[in-house]
């Protein structure tokens, strides 16, 4: 499949192949969260860092280009990247003072922690979607640390940073369980004086803590609290990026729902803070097995085998929400095709993603004949049969991919609008779909995109 065609065709049509069954191995691209962090930490480390398995998506490439714009030499050597770290204080002001993160909330919020401590002024911005997302969640702790940072009146980006000489340590109680907020504070903490401590209401992803340790930074983690002594320097290391469980999730649901099918996902990151999607699918009755488990650089990695299953509705346990927050769009598809009712509450964070994922998914499912209704902090979905129709992903990559998977189980074709943003996180999604035999086409053509 030619991904160049996909970049042109922003609307795609997914339709059912009744004979489809899949029994094969699937390798999805590198983990997006870890890819972002490898570029940032490698850039401010001392020495040369080699990164293998880097996800060359629009989001991660925006972070790479941001570091290059601040004077970091980053070279591609075959399939790897070499970062010539400049140390914590070696960054330079971007040529025009502006860094564009595109659609990447991770890139923006993590880079903010670094920019807050620089001796130069800067502005960090993004596309319309990113610039509508809440940023006071990071500007507040950064301000408490002594950073000079301004948001818009609405509390959104662009973020404007004025130069500072030093930051101070804080003991911060985050109101949200957010790896981006936690990472922002920890990265700023590299430039602070004293003990930096952050507590959160639930455990969020700990990729930043794992990678900081890999770069020779000392941290202490206990329950929901992480602390580090400010002022530490980072030493270059080699980073191997495992496969992304968030990308695999779309095909995990496909494997569960397709009769007589089995799919093996190789070298997936199964960090416990990321495996909520596996736990929830198992609660729904999915047959999932982890094999060849190992640990590399603090990250747990395994092959994951998913087999055809009879899914049923569940009441989603709250303790899994943070670790499955990015996978709920495709889990909603699983719920729509499961037997019985699925209820999700206490998931207000879903309304603050690339779009309001609760509202957009509910609208799309209702269009396809699924009985569901929104709650102020969640959704109730009654499983049944999907019919065809046209849905709008509202430029949200995960929603677009979820409805394209849904089209493989609908009575008639599903047309999905605003698919272009899939490139931000999963540039070869359509290529994998084509390899698996899924029927996804451009509108009004018999040629697959």
Residue pairs with C-beta under 8 A, 6 or more apart in sequence:
1 430
1 431
1 433
1 434
1 435
1 448
1 449
2 449
3 423
3 427
3 428
3 430
3 431
5 442
5 449
6 12
6 419
6 422
6 423
6 430
6 449
7 420
7 423
9 419
9 442
9 443
9 449
10 417
10 418
10 419
10 420
11 415
11 416
11 417
11 418
11 419
11 442
11 443
12 400
12 404
12 415
12 416
12 419
12 440
12 441
12 442
12 443
12 449
13 407
13 413
13 414
13 415
13 416
13 440
13 441
13 442
13 443
14 403
14 404
14 405
14 406
14 407
14 408
14 410
14 413
14 414
14 416
14 438
14 439
14 440
15 407
15 408
15 410
15 412
15 413
15 414
15 439
15 441
16 407
16 408
16 409
16 410
16 411
16 413
16 439
17 408
17 437
17 438
17 439
20 258
20 408
20 437
20 438
21 258
21 259
21 260
21 261
22 254
22 255
22 258
22 261
22 262
22 263
22 436
22 437
23 260
23 261
23 262
23 263
24 263
24 264
24 436
25 263
25 264
25 265
25 266
26 248
26 251
26 263
26 264
26 265
26 266
26 432
26 436
27 243
27 265
27 266
27 267
28 243
28 244
28 247
28 248
28 251
28 265
28 268
28 426
28 432
29 55
29 56
29 57
29 243
29 244
29 247
29 426
29 427
29 428
30 53
30 54
30 55
30 241
30 242
30 243
30 244
31 55
31 207
31 241
31 242
31 243
31 244
31 245
31 246
31 269
32 55
32 57
32 59
32 60
32 106
32 244
32 246
32 247
32 425
33 106
33 179
33 205
33 207
33 244
34 207
34 211
34 239
34 241
34 242
34 269
34 299
35 51
35 53
35 54
35 55
35 57
35 60
35 63
35 241
36 59
36 60
36 63
36 104
36 106
36 107
36 110
37 110
37 183
37 207
37 208
37 211
38 49
38 51
38 54
38 211
38 239
38 241
39 51
39 54
39 60
39 63
39 64
39 67
39 74
39 81
39 83
40 63
40 67
40 110
40 111
40 114
40 187
41 49
41 211
41 212
41 215
41 234
42 49
42 51
42 83
42 85
42 215
42 236
42 239
43 67
43 70
43 72
43 74
43 83
43 85
43 86
43 91
44 85
44 86
44 87
44 88
44 90
44 91
44 114
44 190
44 234
45 83
45 85
45 87
45 215
45 233
45 234
45 235
45 236
45 237
46 85
46 87
46 233
46 234
46 235
46 236
47 85
47 235
47 236
48 82
48 83
48 84
48 85
48 236
49 82
49 83
49 85
49 236
49 237
49 238
49 239
50 77
50 80
50 81
50 82
50 83
50 238
50 239
51 80
51 81
51 82
51 83
51 238
51 239
51 241
52 79
52 80
52 238
52 239
52 240
52 241
53 240
53 241
53 242
53 243
54 60
54 80
54 81
54 241
55 241
55 244
55 425
56 427
57 423
57 424
57 425
57 426
57 427
58 102
58 103
58 104
58 423
58 424
58 425
58 427
59 102
59 103
59 104
59 106
59 107
59 424
59 425
60 104
60 107
62 100
62 101
62 102
62 103
62 104
62 107
63 101
63 104
63 106
63 107
63 110
63 111
64 74
64 81
66 99
66 100
66 101
66 107
66 111
67 74
67 83
68 74
69 94
69 95
69 99
70 91
70 92
70 93
70 94
70 99
71 86
71 90
71 91
71 92
72 83
72 84
72 85
72 86
72 91
73 83
73 84
74 81
74 82
74 83
74 84
75 81
75 82
75 84
76 82
83 236
85 234
85 236
87 233
88 190
88 191
88 233
88 234
89 119
91 114
91 118
92 120
93 118
93 120
93 121
93 122
94 122
97 120
97 121
97 122
97 123
98 122
98 123
98 124
98 125
99 111
99 115
99 122
99 123
99 124
99 125
100 125
100 126
101 107
101 108
101 111
101 124
101 125
101 126
101 130
102 126
102 127
102 130
102 424
103 126
103 127
103 129
103 130
103 354
103 397
103 421
103 424
104 126
104 130
104 424
105 130
105 133
105 180
105 353
105 354
106 180
108 124
108 126
108 130
108 135
108 157
108 159
109 135
109 138
109 180
109 181
109 183
109 184
110 180
110 183
110 184
110 187
110 208
111 124
112 124
112 135
112 138
112 139
112 142
112 149
112 159
112 161
112 184
113 138
113 142
113 183
113 184
113 185
113 186
113 187
113 188
113 189
114 187
114 188
115 122
115 124
115 159
115 161
116 142
116 145
116 147
116 149
116 161
116 164
116 167
116 188
116 191
117 147
117 164
117 166
117 167
117 188
117 190
117 191
117 192
118 161
118 163
118 164
119 163
119 164
119 165
120 163
121 160
121 161
121 162
121 163
122 160
122 161
123 158
123 159
123 160
123 161
124 157
124 158
124 159
124 161
125 131
125 157
125 158
125 159
126 157
129 354
129 355
129 395
129 396
130 157
130 354
131 156
131 157
131 158
132 156
133 156
133 157
133 352
133 353
133 354
134 155
134 156
134 352
135 151
135 155
135 156
135 157
135 159
136 151
136 155
137 174
137 175
137 176
137 178
137 181
138 180
138 181
138 184
138 185
139 149
139 150
139 151
139 155
139 159
141 170
141 172
141 174
141 181
141 184
141 185
141 188
141 198
142 149
142 184
142 185
142 188
143 149
144 170
144 172
145 167
145 168
145 169
145 170
145 185
145 188
145 189
145 192
146 164
146 166
146 167
146 168
147 161
147 164
147 167
147 188
148 161
148 162
148 163
148 164
149 159
149 160
149 161
149 162
150 159
150 160
151 157
151 159
152 158
166 191
166 192
166 193
167 188
167 189
167 191
167 192
167 193
167 230
168 192
168 193
168 194
169 189
169 192
169 193
169 194
169 195
169 196
169 197
169 230
170 185
170 192
170 196
170 197
171 195
171 197
172 185
172 197
172 198
172 199
173 198
173 199
174 181
174 182
174 185
174 198
174 199
174 200
174 201
175 201
176 200
176 201
176 349
177 200
177 201
177 202
177 203
177 204
177 322
177 349
178 200
178 204
178 349
179 204
179 205
179 206
179 207
179 208
179 273
181 198
181 200
182 198
182 200
182 204
182 208
182 226
183 207
183 208
185 196
185 198
186 196
186 198
186 208
186 209
186 212
186 219
186 226
186 228
187 208
188 196
189 196
189 228
189 230
190 217
190 230
190 231
190 232
190 233
190 234
191 230
191 231
192 230
192 231
193 230
193 231
194 229
194 230
195 227
195 228
195 229
195 230
196 227
196 228
196 229
196 230
197 225
197 226
197 227
198 225
198 226
198 227
199 224
199 225
200 224
201 224
202 224
202 319
202 321
202 322
203 224
203 273
203 322
203 323
204 273
204 322
205 271
205 273
205 274
205 323
206 221
206 226
206 271
206 273
207 271
207 273
207 299
209 219
209 221
209 226
209 298
210 271
210 297
210 298
210 299
211 239
211 297
211 298
212 219
212 228
212 234
213 219
213 298
214 237
214 239
214 297
214 298
215 234
215 235
215 236
215 237
216 232
216 233
216 234
216 235
216 237
217 228
217 232
217 234
218 228
218 229
218 232
219 226
219 227
219 228
220 226
220 227
220 228
237 297
239 297
240 296
240 297
242 267
242 268
242 269
242 296
242 299
242 301
243 265
243 266
243 267
243 268
243 269
244 268
244 269
244 426
245 268
245 269
245 270
245 274
245 275
245 277
245 278
245 304
246 274
246 277
246 326
246 327
246 398
246 425
247 425
247 426
247 429
248 265
248 268
248 304
249 277
249 326
249 327
249 330
249 331
250 330
250 401
250 402
250 405
250 429
251 263
251 265
251 306
251 405
251 432
251 436
252 263
252 265
252 277
252 278
252 281
252 286
252 288
252 304
252 306
253 281
253 330
253 331
253 333
253 334
253 405
254 261
254 263
254 405
254 408
254 436
254 438
255 261
255 262
255 263
255 306
255 307
255 308
256 281
256 286
256 287
256 306
256 307
256 308
256 309
256 311
256 334
257 308
257 311
257 334
257 337
257 408
257 409
258 308
258 408
259 308
260 308
261 307
261 308
262 305
262 306
262 307
262 308
263 305
263 306
264 303
264 304
264 305
264 306
265 303
265 304
265 305
265 306
266 303
267 301
267 302
267 303
268 301
268 302
268 303
268 304
269 299
269 300
269 301
270 278
270 290
270 293
270 300
270 301
270 302
270 304
271 299
271 300
272 300
272 323
273 322
273 323
274 323
275 323
276 320
276 321
276 322
276 323
276 324
276 325
276 327
277 324
277 327
277 331
278 288
278 290
278 304
279 320
279 323
279 324
280 314
280 316
280 320
280 324
280 331
281 288
281 306
281 309
281 311
281 331
281 334
282 288
283 314
283 317
284 309
284 311
284 312
284 313
284 314
284 334
284 335
284 338
284 342
285 309
285 310
285 311
285 312
285 338
286 306
286 309
286 311
287 306
287 307
287 308
287 309
288 304
288 305
288 306
288 307
289 304
289 305
290 302
290 303
290 304
290 305
291 302
291 303
291 304
291 305
292 302
292 303
293 300
293 301
293 302
294 300
294 301
294 302
295 301
310 339
311 334
311 337
311 338
311 339
311 383
312 338
312 339
312 340
312 383
313 335
313 338
313 339
313 340
313 341
313 342
313 343
313 381
313 382
313 383
314 342
314 343
315 342
315 343
316 342
316 343
316 344
316 345
316 347
316 378
318 345
318 346
321 344
321 346
321 347
321 349
324 331
325 347
325 349
325 350
326 398
327 398
328 344
328 347
328 350
328 357
328 361
329 357
329 361
329 396
329 398
329 399
329 401
329 402
330 398
330 401
330 402
330 405
332 361
332 365
332 379
332 381
332 402
333 402
333 403
333 405
333 406
335 342
335 381
335 383
336 365
336 368
336 370
336 372
336 381
336 383
336 384
336 386
336 406
337 383
337 384
337 386
337 406
337 409
338 383
339 383
340 382
340 383
341 380
341 381
341 382
341 383
342 380
342 381
342 383
343 378
343 379
343 380
343 381
344 375
344 378
344 379
344 380
345 375
345 377
345 378
346 377
346 378
347 358
347 377
347 378
348 376
348 377
350 356
350 357
350 358
350 378
351 357
351 358
351 359
353 396
354 394
354 395
354 396
354 397
354 398
354 421
355 394
355 395
355 396
355 399
357 396
357 398
357 399
358 374
358 375
358 378
358 379
359 374
360 392
360 393
360 394
360 396
360 399
361 379
361 399
361 402
362 372
362 373
362 374
362 379
363 391
363 392
364 391
364 392
364 393
364 399
364 403
365 372
365 381
366 372
367 389
367 390
367 391
368 386
368 387
368 388
368 389
368 391
368 406
368 410
368 414
369 384
369 385
369 386
369 387
369 389
370 381
370 382
370 383
370 384
370 386
371 381
371 382
371 384
372 379
372 380
372 381
372 382
373 379
373 380
385 411
386 406
386 409
386 410
386 411
386 414
387 410
387 411
387 412
388 410
388 411
388 412
388 413
388 414
389 412
389 414
389 415
390 414
390 415
390 416
390 417
391 403
391 414
391 415
391 416
391 417
392 417
392 418
393 399
393 400
393 403
393 416
393 417
393 418
393 419
393 421
394 418
395 418
395 420
395 421
396 418
396 421
397 421
397 422
397 423
397 424
397 425
397 426
398 425
400 416
400 418
400 419
400 421
400 422
401 422
401 426
401 429
403 414
403 416
404 414
404 416
404 419
404 433
404 438
404 440
406 414
407 413
407 414
407 416
407 439
407 440
408 438
408 439
415 443
422 429
422 430
430 440
430 449
433 440
434 440
434 448
439 448
440 448
440 449
441 447
441 448
441 449
442 448
442 449
